[in-house]
């Protein structure tokens, strides 16, 4: 009888911990701040989940004792009656291109595998100051230079929806960790899609913020023209807003924007052509649902200038660097005129043209029987927001027939981050959450 009771209690604890891993960041933090959940218990539940799904290779470093010690410290702070931060007790995985004092920052490359920065990156400092806890460093594409997170040194990251496929890159470990319920929220970083690509391939919400909205210090750059932006991956817009409030200090309540009468732009030739048939089907069905809810679709092509956007080379000459900044400013002005001319609040399109590729598909993919360079299939649509410094929100739009997720990107003008998050609160209710990736 005692043995049966022990087995039953173990099963109860396992079931409770599994329930904890499904919590949003907002729900988890609220429970910990209210005293309904101990930070240590929550950390243990996430660690159990991470250990159970270790084969996904989401983490580059994960110090169990360090995390539990920090969680116990958070519980002591609450017990003492001291003021609690907006992220009190929340374990947060951080992309391994973002500096952290407590754990190495390798940028996914051999030469830096044991590198210990002297200081935390600015965005990490903000999260820790609000009671967040560094959970670990997530695996990435080497030097952040790629979209698959197939890292030759530390091994490939696997997509939780199909482990034979990539989770997207370069922030693939952060995407896999959140999708697999190892954490509700993770820090990623985006130069040309490295928040938005993992978000769509892993069925997540993501925010690539406007240039300069979050601190940029302590991030290992992919370019020298300041295109790199840290930002969150999560499973809800509310959690993205929580992250944004913690970093910016803007904690004013965010009210959902009613969809009726909202004007959203589409550019069929530029951003909707040549899609994989299943990506096109899911996108079209999502657009129909939004139209039925009152969204007005405004069809207007982008000017030819938008078809030539690209990032500058790394280590550019001074002339190339200055030319890149001039081009970015010109694109900001052009895209602003486009928005004003057509009276739109956002552009909508699928971030990538394809489903998540198989691990090992690094050069080309097949779309409608044609071989297409991977960089075209992934970067064609994500380039615009990077080069025009827009605020980009990714939301899950639906599932393909093979069980892989498809996302939609909503790009707003620079500085309209809270506005696109407010719109996202309504959009996600309509588009609905996707089923999780399984056990």
C-alpha positions in Angstrom: 0.0 0.0 0.0 2.8 2.4 0.9 4.5 1.6 -2.4 1.3 2.3 -4.3 0.9 5.6 -2.4 4.5 6.6 -3.3 3.9 5.8 -6.9 0.6 7.8 -6.8 2.3 10.8 -5.2 5.1 10.7 -7.8 2.5 10.6 -10.6 0.7 13.5 -9.0 3.9 15.6 -8.8 4.8 14.7 -12.4 1.3 15.7 -13.6 1.5 19.0 -11.6 4.9 19.8 -13.1 3.6 19.1 -16.6 0.8 21.5 -15.9 3.2 24.2 -14.8 5.2 24.0 -18.0 2.0 24.9 -19.9 1.7 28.2 -18.1 2.2 31.5 -19.9 4.9 33.8 -18.5 2.2 36.2 -17.3 0.4 33.4 -15.5 3.5 32.0 -13.9 4.8 35.3 -12.7 1.4 36.2 -11.3 1.2 33.0 -9.4 4.8 33.4 -8.0 4.2 37.1 -7.1 0.9 36.1 -5.3 2.6 33.2 -3.4 0.5 30.6 -5.2 3.6 29.0 -6.7 7.1 28.8 -5.5 9.8 29.9 -7.9 11.8 26.8 -7.0 9.0 24.5 -7.9 8.4 26.2 -11.2 12.1 26.1 -12.0 12.2 22.4 -11.2 9.2 21.8 -13.5 10.9 23.6 -16.4 14.2 21.7 -15.8 12.4 18.4 -15.8 10.9 19.3 -19.1 14.2 20.4 -20.6 15.8 17.2 -19.4 13.0 15.1 -20.9 13.4 16.8 -24.3 17.2 17.1 -24.2 17.4 15.4 -27.6 16.1 18.6 -29.2 19.4 20.2 -28.4 17.8 23.5 -27.6 20.3 24.5 -24.9 24.0 25.1 -25.3 24.5 25.5 -21.5 22.0 24.8 -18.7 23.3 25.0 -15.1 20.7 23.3 -13.0 22.1 24.2 -9.6 22.6 27.9 -10.6 19.0 28.1 -11.7 17.6 26.5 -8.6 19.8 28.7 -6.4 18.4 31.8 -8.1 14.9 30.5 -7.8 15.3 29.9 -4.1 16.7 33.4 -3.8 13.5 34.7 -5.5 11.4 32.8 -3.0 13.3 34.4 -0.1 12.8 37.9 -1.6 9.1 37.3 -1.7 9.0 35.9 1.9 10.9 39.0 3.1 8.2 41.3 1.8 10.5 43.2 -0.5 9.2 44.7 -3.7 9.0 42.2 -6.6 9.9 42.8 -10.2 7.6 42.4 -13.1 9.4 39.1 -14.0 9.7 37.8 -10.5 11.1 34.2 -10.5 10.8 33.7 -14.3 13.5 31.5 -15.8 14.4 32.9 -19.2 16.6 31.1 -21.8 18.9 33.5 -23.7 20.3 33.2 -27.2 24.1 32.3 -27.0 25.0 35.5 -29.0 23.9 37.7 -26.1 26.5 38.3 -23.4 26.0 36.9 -19.9 28.4 37.0 -17.0 27.1 33.9 -15.4 27.4 31.6 -18.4 29.7 31.4 -21.4 28.7 33.2 -24.6 30.0 31.3 -27.6 28.1 32.8 -30.5 27.9 29.2 -31.6 31.5 29.0 -32.7 34.6 26.9 -31.5 36.8 29.9 -30.8 34.4 31.3 -28.2 33.0 28.2 -26.7 34.4 29.1 -23.2 34.3 32.9 -23.5 33.1 34.6 -20.3 32.0 38.2 -20.9 32.8 40.7 -18.2 29.2 42.1 -18.2 25.7 41.2 -19.1 24.2 42.6 -22.3 21.9 45.5 -21.7 18.7 43.7 -22.5 19.7 40.9 -20.1 20.4 43.4 -17.4 16.9 44.8 -17.8 15.3 41.4 -17.5 17.4 40.5 -14.4 16.6 43.8 -12.8 12.9 42.9 -13.0 13.4 39.6 -11.2 14.0 37.4 -14.3 16.4 34.5 -13.9 18.9 33.4 -16.5 17.8 29.8 -17.3 20.6 29.0 -19.7 22.1 29.8 -23.1 20.3 28.4 -26.2 21.9 26.8 -29.2 22.2 28.9 -32.4 23.5 28.8 -35.9 27.2 29.4 -35.9 28.0 33.1 -35.6 24.2 33.7 -36.1 24.9 33.4 -39.8 22.1 31.2 -41.1 18.5 30.2 -40.8 18.6 26.6 -39.8 20.5 26.4 -36.4 22.3 23.3 -37.8 25.4 23.9 -35.7 28.4 21.8 -36.7 30.2 22.2 -33.4 27.3 21.9 -30.9 24.9 19.8 -33.1 21.7 20.8 -34.8 18.7 22.1 -33.0 15.6 20.0 -33.7 12.1 21.3 -34.4 9.7 20.1 -31.6 6.9 19.6 -34.2 9.1 17.3 -36.3 12.6 16.5 -35.0 13.8 15.7 -38.5 13.3 19.3 -39.4 15.0 22.6 -38.4 13.4 25.0 -35.9 14.6 28.0 -37.9 17.6 30.2 -37.2 19.7 31.6 -36.0 17.7 31.7 -32.7 16.6 28.1 -33.2 17.4 27.0 -29.6 15.3 29.8 -28.1 12.4 28.8 -30.5 12.6 25.1 -29.7 12.8 25.7 -26.0 9.6 27.8 -25.9 7.7 25.6 -28.3 8.6 22.5 -26.3 7.4 24.1 -23.1 10.9 24.2 -21.5 10.1 27.9 -20.8 7.3 30.3 -21.7 9.5 33.1 -22.9 13.0 33.3 -24.4 15.4 36.0 -25.6 16.2 35.7 -29.3 17.9 38.2 -31.7 17.1 39.1 -35.3 19.2 40.6 -38.0 17.4 39.3 -41.1 14.8 37.1 -39.6 16.3 35.2 -36.7 13.3 36.0 -34.4 10.7 35.7 -37.1 11.9 32.5 -38.8 12.0 30.4 -35.6 8.6 31.9 -34.6 6.9 30.7 -37.7 8.6 27.3 -37.9 7.9 26.6 -34.2 4.4 28.0 -34.0 5.2 30.9 -31.7 4.6 34.6 -31.2 7.6 36.8 -31.7 8.5 40.5 -31.7 11.3 42.0 -33.7 11.3 45.5 -32.1 11.9 48.8 -33.9 15.6 49.7 -34.1 16.8 51.1 -30.8 13.8 50.1 -28.7 15.8 47.7 -26.6 19.5 48.1 -25.5 21.9 46.9 -28.2 25.1 46.6 -26.2 26.5 43.2 -25.5 25.1 41.5 -28.5 27.6 39.8 -30.8 26.9 41.5 -34.2 26.2 39.9 -37.5 26.6 43.2 -39.3 28.4 46.5 -38.5 25.5 48.7 -39.6 23.4 48.1 -36.5 20.7 45.9 -37.9 20.8 43.4 -35.0 17.9 43.5 -32.6 17.2 41.5 -29.5 13.6 40.5 -28.9 11.3 37.9 -27.3 9.8 34.6 -28.5 6.8 33.4 -26.6 3.5 31.5 -26.9 1.2 34.5 -26.5 1.2 38.2 -27.3 0.6 38.9 -23.6 4.0 37.4 -22.8 5.6 39.5 -25.6 4.1 42.6 -24.0 5.4 41.5 -20.6 8.9 41.3 -22.0 8.5 44.7 -23.7 7.3 46.3 -20.5 10.2 44.8 -18.5 12.8 46.1 -20.9 11.4 49.5 -21.7 9.8 50.3 -18.4 6.5 51.2 -20.1 4.0 49.3 -18.0 0.8 51.1 -19.1 -2.0 48.6 -19.7 -2.2 47.3 -23.3 -5.7 47.3 -24.7 -6.6 45.1 -27.6 -7.4 47.0 -30.9 -10.8 46.1 -32.3 -10.4 44.5 -35.7 -13.5 46.0 -37.4 -12.3 48.6 -39.9 -8.6 48.0 -39.4 -6.8 48.5 -42.7 -3.9 46.1 -43.3 -1.9 46.1 -46.5 -1.0 43.1 -48.7 1.4 43.1 -51.6 0.5 40.0 -53.7 3.4 40.1 -56.2 6.1 41.2 -53.7 5.2 39.2 -50.6 2.6 36.5 -51.4 3.8 35.1 -54.7 5.7 31.8 -55.1 4.7 30.3 -51.8 4.7 26.6 -51.0 1.1 25.5 -51.6 0.5 24.6 -48.0 1.9 27.9 -46.8 -0.4 29.7 -49.3 -3.4 27.7 -48.2 -2.9 28.4 -44.5 -2.2 32.1 -45.3 -5.3 32.5 -47.4 -7.6 30.8 -44.8 -6.2 33.1 -42.2 -6.8 36.2 -44.3 -10.4 35.1 -44.9 -11.0 34.8 -41.1 -9.6 38.2 -40.6 -11.7 39.7 -43.3 -14.8 38.1 -41.8 -13.9 39.8 -38.5 -13.9 43.2 -40.1 -10.3 43.7 -41.3 -10.1 45.6 -44.5 -7.4 44.3 -46.8 -5.7 47.0 -48.9 -4.0 45.5 -51.9 -1.1 47.7 -53.1 2.3 46.7 -54.5 5.5 48.0 -53.0 7.6 50.2 -55.2 10.5 48.7 -57.2 12.9 50.1 -54.6 11.7 47.6 -52.1 12.7 44.7 -54.2 16.4 45.6 -53.9 16.7 45.8 -50.1 19.7 44.0 -48.6 21.9 44.1 -45.6 25.4 45.6 -45.8 28.4 43.3 -45.8 30.1 42.6 -42.4 33.2 44.8 -41.9 32.1 47.2 -44.6 34.2 50.1 -45.7 33.3 53.5 -44.3 31.6 54.3 -47.7 29.6 51.1 -47.7 28.6 51.6 -44.1 27.4 55.2 -44.7 25.6 54.0 -47.9 23.8 51.3 -45.9 22.6 53.9 -43.4 21.4 56.2 -46.1 19.6 53.3 -47.8 17.9 52.4 -44.5 16.7 56.0 -44.0 15.4 56.2 -47.6 13.5 52.9 -47.1 12.0 54.2 -43.8 10.7 57.2 -45.7 9.4 55.2 -48.6 7.6 52.7 -46.4 6.1 55.5 -44.4 4.8 57.1 -47.6 3.3 53.7 -48.6 1.5 53.5 -45.3 0.2 57.0 -45.4 -0.9 56.8 -49.0 -3.0 53.7 -48.5 -4.1 54.4 -44.9 -2.8 51.1 -43.5 -1.6 50.3 -40.0 0.5 47.2 -41.0 1.6 44.9 -43.8 0.7 41.2 -43.5 2.4 38.2 -45.2 3.9 34.9 -44.3 7.5 35.5 -43.1 8.9 32.6 -45.1 7.8 30.9 -48.4 8.2 27.3 -47.1 7.6 24.9 -44.3 10.5 24.1 -42.0 13.2 22.3 -44.1 14.7 19.0 -43.3 17.9 19.1 -41.3 20.6 19.2 -43.9 18.8 21.3 -46.5 21.2 24.2 -46.3 21.4 25.4 -49.9 18.2 24.8 -51.8 14.6 23.8 -51.2 11.8 22.7 -53.6 8.8 24.9 -54.1 6.1 23.7 -56.6 8.6 21.4 -58.3 11.3 24.1 -58.6 14.6 24.3 -56.8 14.9 27.7 -54.9 17.9 29.0 -53.0 17.2 28.7 -49.2 18.2 32.3 -48.6 15.5 33.4 -51.1 12.8 31.2 -49.6 13.5 32.6 -46.2 14.9 36.1 -46.6 12.7 37.5 -49.4 9.9 38.5 -47.0 11.9 39.1 -43.8 14.3 41.6 -45.4 11.9 44.5 -45.6 11.4 45.0 -41.9 15.1 44.7 -41.1 16.1 47.2 -43.7 13.3 49.7 -42.9 13.6 49.3 -39.1 10.0 48.3 -38.7 8.2 46.8 -35.7 7.4 43.2 -36.6 5.0 40.8 -34.9 4.8 37.2 -35.7 1.7 35.1 -34.9 0.8 31.5 -35.5 -1.7 31.3 -38.4 -2.5 27.6 -38.7 -1.2 24.1 -39.4 -0.2 22.4 -42.6 -1.6 19.0 -43.4 1.7 17.5 -42.3 1.4 19.0 -38.8 3.9 21.9 -39.3 3.0 25.4 -38.2 2.7 28.5 -40.4 3.1 32.0 -39.1 2.0 35.5 -40.3 4.1 38.6 -40.0 2.5 42.0 -39.3 4.9 44.9 -39.9 4.2 48.3 -38.5 6.1 51.5 -38.9 9.1 52.1 -36.7 8.1 53.2 -33.2 4.7 51.5 -33.3 5.7 48.5 -31.3 3.0 48.8 -28.7 0.4 49.5 -31.4 1.3 46.3 -33.2 1.2 44.4 -29.9 -2.3 45.8 -29.2 -3.4 44.7 -32.6 -1.8 41.3 -31.9 -4.0 40.8 -28.8 -7.1 40.8 -31.1 -5.4 38.9 -34.0 -4.3 36.0 -31.8 -7.8 35.5 -30.4 -9.1 35.2 -34.0 -6.3 33.1 -35.4 -6.3 30.9 -32.3 -3.6 29.0 -30.5 -1.9 26.1 -32.3 -1.8 22.6 -30.8 1.4 21.9 -29.0 4.1 19.8 -30.5 3.3 16.7 -28.6 4.6 15.0 -25.4 
